[in-house]
Amino acid sequence: MAPKETGRWWVKGGNLCQQWPTWYDGRTTCFSIEKTGGNTVRWHRDDGKSGKARIEG
């Protein structure tokens, strides 16, 4: 069972930002996202964390 929460997201200065009531203790986090392949991206969050993701359609 996946956790559910209602939050919001927006684009600011070319970054994807999000805020959730309890996830990340309610803090706003922003990501830069770079496409690295047909369906893959690399992300870097403003707290220094980064990773790769695959987008399925």
The 8 nearest C-alpha neighbors of each residue, nearest first, counted from 0:
[[1, 2, 3, 4, 5, 22, 21, 6],
 [0, 2, 3, 4, 5, 22, 21, 6],
 [3, 1, 0, 4, 22, 5, 21, 19],
 [4, 2, 1, 5, 0, 6, 22, 19],
 [3, 5, 6, 2, 19, 20, 21, 22],
 [6, 4, 19, 3, 7, 20, 18, 21],
 [7, 5, 19, 18, 4, 20, 8, 17],
 [6, 8, 18, 17, 19, 9, 5, 16],
 [7, 9, 17, 16, 18, 6, 15, 10],
 [10, 8, 16, 15, 17, 11, 7, 14],
 [9, 11, 15, 14, 16, 13, 12, 8],
 [12, 10, 14, 13, 9, 15, 16, 29],
 [11, 13, 14, 10, 15, 31, 16, 29],
 [12, 14, 11, 10, 15, 31, 32, 30],
 [15, 13, 31, 11, 30, 10, 12, 29],
 [14, 16, 10, 30, 29, 9, 31, 11],
 [17, 15, 29, 9, 8, 28, 10, 14],
 [18, 16, 8, 28, 27, 7, 29, 9],
 [17, 19, 27, 7, 6, 26, 25, 8],
 [18, 20, 6, 25, 22, 21, 7, 5],
 [19, 21, 25, 22, 6, 18, 24, 5],
 [20, 22, 24, 25, 19, 23, 4, 26],
 [23, 21, 24, 19, 25, 20, 26, 18],
 [22, 24, 25, 26, 21, 19, 27, 28],
 [25, 23, 21, 22, 26, 20, 19, 27],
 [24, 26, 20, 21, 19, 23, 22, 18],
 [27, 25, 24, 23, 18, 28, 19, 22],
 [26, 28, 18, 17, 25, 29, 16, 19],
 [29, 27, 16, 17, 26, 45, 18, 30],
 [28, 30, 16, 15, 45, 44, 14, 17],
 [31, 29, 44, 15, 14, 43, 32, 16],
 [30, 32, 14, 43, 42, 15, 44, 33],
 [31, 33, 42, 41, 30, 40, 43, 34],
 [34, 32, 41, 40, 35, 42, 31, 39],
 [33, 35, 40, 36, 39, 41, 32, 38],
 [36, 34, 40, 39, 33, 41, 37, 38],
 [37, 35, 39, 38, 34, 40, 53, 33],
 [36, 38, 39, 35, 34, 40, 54, 53],
 [37, 39, 54, 36, 53, 40, 55, 34],
 [40, 38, 53, 36, 35, 52, 37, 54],
 [41, 39, 34, 35, 52, 33, 51, 53],
 [40, 42, 51, 33, 50, 32, 52, 34],
 [43, 41, 32, 49, 50, 31, 51, 30],
 [44, 42, 49, 31, 30, 48, 32, 45],
 [43, 45, 30, 48, 46, 47, 29, 49],
 [44, 46, 47, 29, 30, 28, 43, 48],
 [45, 47, 44, 48, 28, 43, 29, 49],
 [48, 46, 45, 44, 49, 43, 30, 42],
 [47, 49, 44, 46, 43, 50, 45, 42],
 [50, 48, 43, 42, 44, 47, 51, 41],
 [49, 51, 42, 41, 43, 52, 48, 40],
 [50, 52, 41, 40, 42, 53, 39, 49],
 [53, 51, 40, 39, 41, 54, 50, 42],
 [52, 54, 39, 38, 55, 40, 51, 41],
 [55, 53, 38, 39, 52, 56, 40, 37],
 [56, 54, 53, 38, 39, 52, 37, 40],
 [55, 54, 38, 53, 37, 39, 52, 40]]
